[in-house]
Amino acid sequence: MDIRSNVFDNGGNLPAKCGAMNGNQFPPIVWRLPPEKTATFALTVIDKNYAENKNIPEWGNVTLPPKQKLKGGEYAHLILANIPATERSLDKATDFGTILTGTLAEFGQKGDVYAGPNPPPGTGVHEYEFKVYALDTTLKLKSSDTLKEFKEAISGHVLATASIVGRFG
């Protein structure tokens, strides 16, 4: 399985319009060649450079850091679960709430919300990993679940993964 975007290369810069304060547009991504027995897909957008142990000020309507964090500074901007096995792409026009039966997000809001990159002041350039999981099941998650619960739910059900990293900041 592989994943691509027509607006950034793996390891390249995400467009400004994808940032939370510059348009908050989800960058188009396309994946292909999933395993035959894929029942659903899931997608995570993770800030790999989140400053886990730093005191980060409040801005906008979001207070950081979140109540639950993973070690290593990972921060979930978006977790989409139960993407139909027939889907092969997501973009700014995707109505996450319509095509999905379960969505999660740790970035201040829950539900069908894309929260684009917005690195805290003074933390430099961050890397955002867009990762698609081919799963052999439909996940049973609550909108209040976090990345930790998502990872527990997919354990033993991942058939394949593909990821692409964009830089922002």
C-alpha positions in Angstrom: 0.0 0.0 0.0 1.2 3.5 -0.7 0.1 7.1 -0.1 0.7 10.3 -2.0 -0.4 13.9 -2.1 -0.4 16.3 -5.1 0.3 19.3 -2.8 3.4 18.1 -0.9 6.1 15.5 -1.3 7.1 13.1 1.5 9.3 15.1 3.8 8.4 18.4 2.0 6.5 21.4 3.2 2.8 21.4 3.7 1.1 24.4 1.9 0.3 27.4 4.1 -3.4 26.9 3.3 -3.3 23.6 5.3 -2.3 25.4 8.5 -4.9 26.1 11.2 -4.6 29.8 10.9 -4.2 30.0 7.0 -7.3 28.2 5.7 -7.3 25.0 7.7 -7.7 22.9 4.5 -7.1 19.2 4.6 -4.4 18.4 2.0 -5.5 15.9 -0.6 -4.1 12.4 -0.1 -4.6 9.3 -2.2 -3.7 5.7 -1.3 -3.7 2.6 -3.4 -3.0 -1.1 -3.4 -4.6 -2.1 -0.1 -4.7 -5.7 0.8 -7.7 -7.7 -0.6 -9.3 -8.4 2.8 -9.5 -4.7 3.9 -12.7 -4.1 5.8 -12.1 -0.4 6.6 -9.4 2.2 6.6 -8.3 4.6 9.4 -6.2 7.7 9.1 -4.2 9.6 11.7 -2.5 13.0 11.4 0.1 13.1 14.1 2.4 16.0 15.0 5.6 14.0 15.6 7.4 17.0 17.3 4.9 18.0 19.8 6.7 19.5 22.8 5.4 17.0 25.4 7.0 18.5 28.5 6.9 22.2 27.7 4.4 24.6 29.1 2.6 25.9 26.0 0.3 28.9 26.3 -3.3 29.0 25.4 -4.3 30.6 22.1 -7.5 30.7 20.2 -10.0 28.3 21.7 -7.5 25.6 22.4 -5.5 25.0 25.5 -2.4 22.8 25.2 -1.1 20.4 26.3 -3.9 17.9 26.1 -4.9 15.9 29.2 -3.6 12.7 27.7 -0.4 12.4 25.8 1.7 9.6 24.5 5.4 9.5 25.3 7.7 10.8 22.6 5.7 14.0 22.1 3.2 12.6 19.5 0.0 14.7 19.3 -3.1 13.6 17.3 -4.5 16.4 15.2 -7.0 14.0 13.6 -8.0 10.4 13.9 -10.5 9.1 11.3 -11.9 5.6 11.9 -14.1 3.3 9.8 -13.4 4.9 6.4 -15.2 2.6 3.9 -13.0 0.1 2.1 -14.1 1.6 -1.2 -12.5 5.0 -0.4 -9.1 5.7 -1.8 -8.7 9.4 -1.1 -9.5 12.3 1.2 -9.3 16.0 0.4 -10.6 19.5 1.5 -14.0 18.6 0.0 -14.4 15.5 2.1 -17.3 15.6 4.5 -15.7 13.5 7.2 -18.9 13.4 9.2 -20.9 11.9 6.2 -18.5 9.2 5.0 -17.4 8.1 8.3 -19.2 6.3 11.1 -16.6 7.2 13.8 -14.2 10.1 14.0 -11.9 11.3 16.8 -9.7 14.3 17.3 -7.5 15.3 20.3 -7.0 18.9 19.1 -9.5 20.8 21.3 -12.6 19.5 19.5 -14.2 16.1 18.9 -15.8 14.8 15.8 -15.5 15.5 12.1 -13.0 18.3 12.5 -9.6 18.7 10.7 -7.3 20.8 12.9 -4.4 21.8 10.7 -0.8 22.4 11.7 -0.3 25.3 14.2 3.1 24.7 15.9 3.3 26.6 19.2 5.4 29.7 19.1 9.1 29.1 19.5 8.9 25.3 18.8 10.3 25.5 15.2 9.3 23.3 12.3 7.1 20.3 13.1 6.6 17.1 11.1 3.1 15.9 10.5 2.6 12.3 9.6 -0.5 11.4 7.6 -0.9 7.6 8.0 -3.5 5.3 6.5 -4.2 1.9 8.1 -5.9 -0.9 6.2 -7.9 -2.8 8.8 -9.6 -6.2 8.8 -12.5 -4.9 11.1 -14.8 -2.0 11.9 -13.6 -0.2 15.0 -15.8 0.4 18.0 -14.6 3.8 19.3 -16.2 6.7 21.1 -15.7 10.3 20.0 -14.0 10.9 23.4 -11.3 8.2 22.7 -7.7 9.4 22.2 -4.8 8.2 20.2 -4.0 5.7 22.9 -7.4 4.0 22.7 -7.2 4.1 18.9 -3.9 2.3 19.0 -5.3 -0.3 21.4 -8.4 -0.8 19.1 -6.3 -1.5 16.0 -3.9 -3.8 17.7 -4.0 -7.2 15.8 -6.2 -5.7 13.0 -3.7 -3.9 10.8 -3.2 -5.5 7.4 -1.0 -2.7 6.0 0.0 0.9 6.5 1.3 3.8 4.4 2.4 7.2 5.5 3.6 10.5 4.2 5.2 13.3 6.2 4.7 17.0 5.7 6.7 19.8 7.4 5.1 23.0 8.7 6.3 25.9 10.8 
